[in-house]
Amino acid sequence: MAKKLIPGILICAFSFWLLQGTSVLASPHRHHSPRRNFITFSWFFKPASLGLKIRLIDNFYATTNLDYRRSTNDLEWQVGSIYLLPRKILLFNFYLGGGYQFSRNTGYQFPYLTFGTNFFFLYSEVIYPLETRIDPKYRFGLSFRF
C-alpha cells in the first residue's frame, strides 16, 4: 500500500504546485505576507536537523526536514504540510501540521503530527509519531525567513 500511497501524495502535491503558478488560483487582491518561506537549523537536541518550509497559499506551507541520527547512522526525511495560525499569540506564531517520515536504512516509517512555534529568529517543534512504541521528537533552533 505504501508503494501506491507515496506516488499519489507526490502527484497531488506537484499538481497543486502547478495550479499555484497559473491564473487558476490567482487573485488580483492577493495579500502578500512578509513570511514567505523559512529555512530552519536545529542542533540543540539530537538529531541535527535541516528544514525548509515553502509557502503555497496564505498560511499553508509545504515542509521538508532532514534529520541525521549519529547513534543509528541513519538519515531521516520528513515531508508534510503545516498551517500557520494567522494571529500571533503574545510574540509567538503557532502552527499545526502533519506528514510522513522516511528513513534511508528502513524506508517508510510512519505518519506524524507536528506542533510548533516561531519566535523572532528561533523556532521549536514537537513531532508526535502516529505509531505505537515511538516517543515524540523535539526540535529547537534557528529559523530564517526569505
C-alpha positions as CSV (number, residue, x, y, z in Angstrom):
1,M,0.0,0.0,0.0
2,A,2.9,2.4,0.8
3,K,4.2,1.9,-2.8
4,K,0.9,3.3,-4.1
5,L,0.4,6.0,-1.4
6,I,3.7,7.8,-1.8
7,P,3.4,8.4,-5.6
8,G,-0.2,9.6,-5.1
9,I,0.8,12.1,-2.5
10,L,3.7,13.4,-4.7
11,I,1.4,13.7,-7.7
12,C,-1.2,15.6,-5.8
13,A,1.4,18.0,-4.3
14,F,3.0,18.5,-7.7
15,S,-0.3,19.2,-9.4
16,F,-1.3,21.7,-6.7
17,W,2.1,23.4,-7.2
18,L,1.4,23.7,-10.9
19,L,-2.0,25.2,-10.3
20,Q,-0.5,27.7,-7.9
21,G,1.7,29.1,-10.7
22,T,-1.2,29.5,-13.2
23,S,-4.0,32.0,-13.2
24,V,-6.5,29.4,-11.9
25,L,-5.8,30.2,-8.3
26,A,-4.7,33.8,-8.9
27,S,-6.5,36.7,-7.3
28,P,-6.0,40.4,-8.2
29,H,-6.2,41.4,-4.5
30,R,-3.9,38.8,-3.1
31,H,-2.3,39.7,0.2
32,H,1.5,39.0,0.2
33,S,2.7,38.0,3.6
34,P,6.3,39.0,4.6
35,R,6.7,35.5,5.8
36,R,7.0,33.6,2.5
37,N,9.5,30.8,3.2
38,F,11.6,29.5,6.1
39,I,14.9,27.7,6.4
40,T,15.4,26.0,9.8
41,F,18.5,24.7,11.5
42,S,18.5,22.6,14.7
43,W,21.3,21.1,16.6
44,F,20.4,21.6,20.2
45,F,18.5,18.3,20.5
46,K,19.6,15.0,18.9
47,P,19.4,14.7,15.9
48,A,20.8,17.5,13.9
49,S,18.2,18.8,11.5
50,L,17.9,21.0,8.4
51,G,14.4,22.0,7.2
52,L,12.5,24.0,4.6
53,K,9.0,25.5,4.7
54,I,7.7,26.8,1.4
55,R,4.5,28.9,1.4
56,L,1.9,27.6,-1.0
57,I,-1.0,29.9,-0.2
58,D,-1.6,32.4,2.5
59,N,-0.9,30.4,5.7
60,F,-0.4,26.9,4.2
61,Y,3.1,25.7,3.9
62,A,4.8,22.6,2.4
63,T,7.6,21.3,4.6
64,T,10.5,19.0,4.4
65,N,13.2,18.2,7.0
66,L,16.4,16.1,7.1
67,D,17.5,14.6,10.4
68,Y,20.8,12.8,10.9
69,R,21.0,10.3,13.7
70,R,24.5,9.5,14.6
71,S,23.5,6.7,17.0
72,T,22.0,4.6,14.2
73,N,24.0,6.2,11.3
74,D,20.7,7.0,9.6
75,L,19.3,9.9,7.6
76,E,15.5,10.5,8.1
77,W,13.5,12.6,5.7
78,Q,10.1,14.1,6.7
79,V,7.7,15.6,4.2
80,G,4.4,17.2,5.1
81,S,2.5,20.4,5.4
82,I,1.6,22.9,8.1
83,Y,-0.9,25.6,8.7
84,L,0.5,28.8,10.3
85,L,-2.2,30.3,12.5
86,P,-3.0,33.8,11.2
87,R,-2.7,35.6,14.5
88,K,0.2,36.0,16.9
89,I,-0.3,35.0,20.5
90,L,1.9,37.2,22.6
91,L,5.0,37.2,20.4
92,F,4.6,33.6,19.1
93,N,3.4,32.4,15.7
94,F,2.0,28.9,16.2
95,Y,1.5,26.2,13.5
96,L,0.0,22.7,13.2
97,G,0.6,20.1,10.6
98,G,1.5,16.6,9.7
99,G,3.2,14.4,7.2
100,Y,5.2,11.2,6.6
101,Q,8.7,10.1,7.7
102,F,11.1,8.1,5.6
103,S,14.4,6.5,6.6
104,R,17.5,5.8,4.5
105,N,18.0,2.5,6.2
106,T,14.4,1.2,6.6
107,G,12.4,3.1,4.0
108,Y,8.9,4.3,5.0
109,Q,8.4,4.5,8.7
110,F,5.3,6.3,10.0
111,P,3.0,9.3,9.7
112,Y,3.3,12.1,12.2
113,L,1.6,15.2,13.6
114,T,3.6,18.4,14.4
115,F,3.0,21.4,16.6
116,G,5.4,24.3,16.5
117,T,6.1,28.0,17.1
118,N,8.2,30.7,15.6
119,F,9.7,33.4,17.9
120,F,11.8,36.1,16.2
121,F,14.6,34.1,14.6
122,L,14.1,30.9,16.8
123,Y,11.7,28.0,16.3
124,S,10.6,24.9,18.2
125,E,8.6,21.8,17.2
126,V,7.2,18.7,18.7
127,I,6.8,15.8,16.3
128,Y,4.3,13.3,17.5
129,P,4.5,9.9,15.6
130,L,1.2,8.2,14.9
131,E,2.8,4.8,15.7
132,T,2.9,2.9,18.9
133,R,6.2,2.3,20.8
134,I,7.8,5.5,19.4
135,D,8.4,8.6,21.6
136,P,7.7,12.2,20.4
137,K,10.7,14.1,19.0
138,Y,11.7,17.7,19.7
139,R,13.4,20.4,17.6
140,F,14.7,23.8,18.7
141,G,16.9,26.0,16.6
142,L,17.2,28.9,14.2
143,S,14.7,29.9,11.6
144,F,15.4,32.4,8.8
145,R,12.7,33.9,6.6
146,F,13.3,34.6,2.9
